[in-house]
Amino acid sequence: MDEWPQAGMLGTMSKVINLNKARKQKARAAKREQADQNAARHGRSKADRALDAARSDKALQDHEAHRRDEDE
């Protein structure tokens, strides 16, 4: 048997890839994974942020309502 693959065996050879593209794709996938983890950890919807802001404003108003007047 000779060293070179025969015409019928060409399908069994490895696929040639550009190493720079493979490296960049791997880096992009890692960044995407990190971004997904950060979004799950820190990300909140606009409605959640608005609700927290409204609650904070309400708490501040309630606190200010109990303040004594200075002229008493």
TIVO-2410 file (N, C-alpha, C; in nm, 3 decimals):
# residues 72
REC num residu      c1      c2      c3 atome chaine
REC   1      M   0.086  -0.117   0.000     N      A
REC   1      M   0.000   0.000   0.000    CA      A
REC   1      M   0.090   0.123   0.000     C      A
REC   2      D   0.058   0.221  -0.084     N      A
REC   2      D   0.144   0.340  -0.091    CA      A
REC   2      D   0.102   0.444   0.012     C      A
REC   3      E   0.188   0.544   0.036     N      A
REC   3      E   0.167   0.645   0.140    CA      A
REC   3      E   0.056   0.743   0.106     C      A
REC   4      W   0.034   0.772  -0.019     N      A
REC   4      W  -0.064   0.872  -0.060    CA      A
REC   4      W  -0.203   0.812  -0.061     C      A
REC   5      P  -0.302   0.887  -0.014     N      A
REC   5      P  -0.438   0.834  -0.016    CA      A
REC   5      P  -0.489   0.819  -0.158     C      A
REC   6      Q  -0.570   0.724  -0.177     N      A
REC   6      Q  -0.628   0.701  -0.309    CA      A
REC   6      Q  -0.751   0.790  -0.326     C      A
REC   7      A  -0.802   0.796  -0.445     N      A
REC   7      A  -0.912   0.885  -0.476    CA      A
REC   7      A  -1.034   0.855  -0.389     C      A
REC   8      G  -1.059   0.732  -0.355     N      A
REC   8      G  -1.174   0.697  -0.273    CA      A
REC   8      G  -1.156   0.730  -0.127     C      A
REC   9      M  -1.036   0.756  -0.083     N      A
REC   9      M  -1.007   0.781   0.058    CA      A
REC   9      M  -0.995   0.930   0.091     C      A
REC  10      L  -1.018   1.017  -0.005     N      A
REC  10      L  -1.001   1.160   0.020    CA      A
REC  10      L  -1.099   1.212   0.125     C      A
REC  11      G  -1.212   1.153   0.139     N      A
REC  11      G  -1.311   1.198   0.235    CA      A
REC  11      G  -1.269   1.174   0.379     C      A
REC  12      T  -1.170   1.091   0.404     N      A
REC  12      T  -1.128   1.060   0.540    CA      A
REC  12      T  -1.020   1.155   0.592     C      A
REC  13      M  -0.971   1.245   0.510     N      A
REC  13      M  -0.867   1.336   0.553    CA      A
REC  13      M  -0.927   1.449   0.636     C      A
REC  14      S  -0.845   1.510   0.719     N      A
REC  14      S  -0.889   1.621   0.803    CA      A
REC  14      S  -0.918   1.744   0.718     C      A
REC  15      K  -1.004   1.828   0.771     N      A
REC  15      K  -1.038   1.951   0.702    CA      A
REC  15      K  -0.932   2.057   0.732     C      A
REC  16      V  -0.888   2.129   0.632     N      A
REC  16      V  -0.789   2.234   0.649    CA      A
REC  16      V  -0.862   2.358   0.701     C      A
REC  17      I  -0.807   2.417   0.809     N      A
REC  17      I  -0.867   2.537   0.866    CA      A
REC  17      I  -0.763   2.646   0.879     C      A
REC  18      N  -0.809   2.768   0.880     N      A
REC  18      N  -0.722   2.883   0.901    CA      A
REC  18      N  -0.708   2.899   1.053     C      A
REC  19      L  -0.588   2.886   1.104     N      A
REC  19      L  -0.566   2.890   1.248    CA      A
REC  19      L  -0.600   3.026   1.309     C      A
REC  20      N  -0.578   3.134   1.234     N      A
REC  20      N  -0.614   3.267   1.286    CA      A
REC  20      N  -0.765   3.278   1.303     C      A
REC  21      K  -0.841   3.228   1.206     N      A
REC  21      K  -0.988   3.231   1.217    CA      A
REC  21      K  -1.034   3.145   1.333     C      A
REC  22      A  -0.975   3.030   1.349     N      A
REC  22      A  -1.013   2.940   1.457    CA      A
REC  22      A  -0.983   3.003   1.593     C      A
REC  23      R  -0.870   3.068   1.604     N      A
REC  23      R  -0.832   3.134   1.730    CA      A
REC  23      R  -0.928   3.248   1.762     C      A
REC  24      K  -0.961   3.328   1.660     N      A
REC  24      K  -1.052   3.440   1.681    CA      A
REC  24      K  -1.193   3.393   1.715     C      A
REC  25      Q  -1.239   3.285   1.650     N      A
REC  25      Q  -1.371   3.231   1.682    CA      A
REC  25      Q  -1.376   3.179   1.825     C      A
REC  26      K  -1.269   3.116   1.869     N      A
REC  26      K  -1.263   3.067   2.006    CA      A
REC  26      K  -1.267   3.183   2.105     C      A
REC  27      A  -1.194   3.291   2.075     N      A
REC  27      A  -1.192   3.408   2.161    CA      A
REC  27      A  -1.330   3.474   2.165     C      A
REC  28      R  -1.396   3.483   2.049     N      A
REC  28      R  -1.531   3.542   2.045    CA      A
REC  28      R  -1.629   3.459   2.126     C      A
REC  29      A  -1.619   3.329   2.114     N      A
REC  29      A  -1.709   3.241   2.190    CA      A
REC  29      A  -1.686   3.257   2.340     C      A
REC  30      A  -1.560   3.270   2.381     N      A
REC  30      A  -1.529   3.289   2.523    CA      A
REC  30      A  -1.585   3.423   2.572     C      A
REC  31      K  -1.571   3.528   2.493     N      A
REC  31      K  -1.624   3.658   2.532    CA      A
REC  31      K  -1.776   3.655   2.538     C      A
REC  32      R  -1.837   3.587   2.443     N      A
REC  32      R  -1.983   3.576   2.442    CA      A
REC  32      R  -2.032   3.502   2.566     C      A
REC  33      E  -1.962   3.395   2.603     N      A
REC  33      E  -1.998   3.318   2.722    CA      A
REC  33      E  -1.984   3.405   2.848     C      A
REC  34      Q  -1.875   3.482   2.856     N      A
REC  34      Q  -1.854   3.570   2.970    CA      A
REC  34      Q  -1.962   3.677   2.976     C      A
REC  35      A  -2.000   3.731   2.861     N      A
REC  35      A  -2.105   3.833   2.856    CA      A
REC  35      A  -2.239   3.775   2.901     C      A
REC  36      D  -2.269   3.653   2.861     N      A
REC  36      D  -2.393   3.588   2.903    CA      A
REC  36      D  -2.395   3.568   3.055     C      A
REC  37      Q  -2.282   3.528   3.110     N      A
REC  37      Q  -2.273   3.508   3.254    CA      A
REC  37      Q  -2.291   3.642   3.327     C      A
REC  38      N  -2.230   3.747   3.276     N      A
REC  38      N  -2.243   3.879   3.338    CA      A
REC  38      N  -2.386   3.930   3.329     C      A
REC  39      A  -2.450   3.907   3.215     N      A
REC  39      A  -2.588   3.951   3.198    CA      A
REC  39      A  -2.680   3.878   3.295     C      A
REC  40      A  -2.655   3.751   3.316     N      A
REC  40      A  -2.736   3.674   3.410    CA      A
REC  40      A  -2.711   3.720   3.553     C      A
REC  41      R  -2.589   3.757   3.582     N      A
REC  41      R  -2.553   3.797   3.718    CA      A
REC  41      R  -2.598   3.940   3.748     C      A
REC  42      H  -2.573   4.032   3.655     N      A
REC  42      H  -2.595   4.174   3.682    CA      A
REC  42      H  -2.711   4.235   3.605     C      A
REC  43      G  -2.754   4.172   3.501     N      A
REC  43      G  -2.855   4.231   3.415    CA      A
REC  43      G  -2.993   4.232   3.478     C      A
REC  44      R  -3.059   4.343   3.466     N      A
REC  44      R  -3.196   4.354   3.512    CA      A
REC  44      R  -3.276   4.424   3.403     C      A
REC  45      S  -3.401   4.394   3.396     N      A
REC  45      S  -3.484   4.455   3.293    CA      A
REC  45      S  -3.512   4.601   3.329     C      A
REC  46      K  -3.557   4.675   3.230     N      A
REC  46      K  -3.588   4.815   3.251    CA      A
REC  46      K  -3.702   4.829   3.351     C      A
REC  47      A  -3.797   4.738   3.346     N      A
REC  47      A  -3.909   4.741   3.439    CA      A
REC  47      A  -3.862   4.720   3.582     C      A
REC  48      D  -3.768   4.630   3.604     N      A
REC  48      D  -3.714   4.606   3.737    CA      A
REC  48      D  -3.643   4.731   3.791     C      A
REC  49      R  -3.564   4.795   3.704     N      A
REC  49      R  -3.494   4.917   3.747    CA      A
REC  49      R  -3.594   5.028   3.778     C      A
REC  50      A  -3.699   5.042   3.697     N      A
REC  50      A  -3.800   5.145   3.719    CA      A
REC  50      A  -3.875   5.118   3.850     C      A
REC  51      L  -3.905   4.993   3.876     N      A
REC  51      L  -3.974   4.958   4.000    CA      A
REC  51      L  -3.889   4.992   4.121     C      A
REC  52      D  -3.762   4.959   4.117     N      A
REC  52      D  -3.671   4.993   4.227    CA      A
REC  52      D  -3.659   5.144   4.246     C      A
REC  53      A  -3.654   5.217   4.135     N      A
REC  53      A  -3.646   5.363   4.145    CA      A
REC  53      A  -3.773   5.420   4.207     C      A
REC  54      A  -3.888   5.367   4.168     N      A
REC  54      A  -4.015   5.415   4.225    CA      A
REC  54      A  -4.023   5.383   4.374     C      A
REC  55      R  -3.981   5.265   4.413     N      A
REC  55      R  -3.981   5.228   4.555    CA      A
REC  55      R  -3.888   5.318   4.634     C      A
REC  56      S  -3.773   5.348   4.578     N      A
REC  56      S  -3.676   5.435   4.645    CA      A
REC  56      S  -3.733   5.575   4.662     C      A
REC  57      D  -3.795   5.627   4.555     N      A
REC  57      D  -3.856   5.760   4.564    CA      A
REC  57      D  -3.967   5.762   4.668     C      A
REC  58      K  -4.049   5.659   4.672     N      A
REC  58      K  -4.159   5.651   4.769    CA      A
REC  58      K  -4.103   5.647   4.911     C      A
REC  59      A  -3.998   5.568   4.933     N      A
REC  59      A  -3.937   5.560   5.065    CA      A
REC  59      A  -3.881   5.696   5.107     C      A
REC  60      L  -3.820   5.768   5.015     N      A
REC  60      L  -3.766   5.900   5.044    CA      A
REC  60      L  -3.878   5.997   5.078     C      A
REC  61      Q  -3.987   5.993   5.004     N      A
REC  61      Q  -4.101   6.081   5.032    CA      A
REC  61      Q  -4.161   6.050   5.169     C      A
REC  62      D  -4.175   5.921   5.201     N      A
REC  62      D  -4.229   5.883   5.332    CA      A
REC  62      D  -4.138   5.931   5.444     C      A
REC  63      H  -4.008   5.921   5.424     N      A
REC  63      H  -3.913   5.966   5.524    CA      A
REC  63      H  -3.920   6.117   5.542     C      A
REC  64      E  -3.927   6.189   5.431     N      A
REC  64      E  -3.934   6.335   5.435    CA      A
REC  64      E  -4.066   6.381   5.499     C      A
REC  65      A  -4.172   6.304   5.485     N      A
REC  65      A  -4.302   6.341   5.541    CA      A
REC  65      A  -4.298   6.340   5.693     C      A
REC  66      H  -4.213   6.265   5.753     N      A
REC  66      H  -4.204   6.256   5.898    CA      A
REC  66      H  -4.108   6.358   5.959     C      A
REC  67      R  -4.051   6.440   5.875     N      A
REC  67      R  -3.956   6.540   5.921    CA      A
REC  67      R  -4.028   6.648   6.001     C      A
REC  68      R  -3.967   6.695   6.106     N      A
REC  68      R  -4.025   6.802   6.185    CA      A
REC  68      R  -3.999   6.936   6.119     C      A
REC  69      D  -4.091   7.029   6.142     N      A
REC  69      D  -4.070   7.165   6.092    CA      A
REC  69      D  -3.968   7.233   6.180     C      A
REC  70      E  -3.889   7.321   6.124     N      A
REC  70      E  -3.784   7.390   6.198    CA      A
REC  70      E  -3.839   7.498   6.291     C      A
REC  71      D  -3.956   7.555   6.266     N      A
REC  71      D  -4.007   7.665   6.347    CA      A
REC  71      D  -4.077   7.620   6.474     C      A
REC  72      E  -4.084   7.494   6.503     N      A
REC  72      E  -4.149   7.446   6.625    CA      A
REC  72      E  -4.057   7.448   6.743     C      A
***
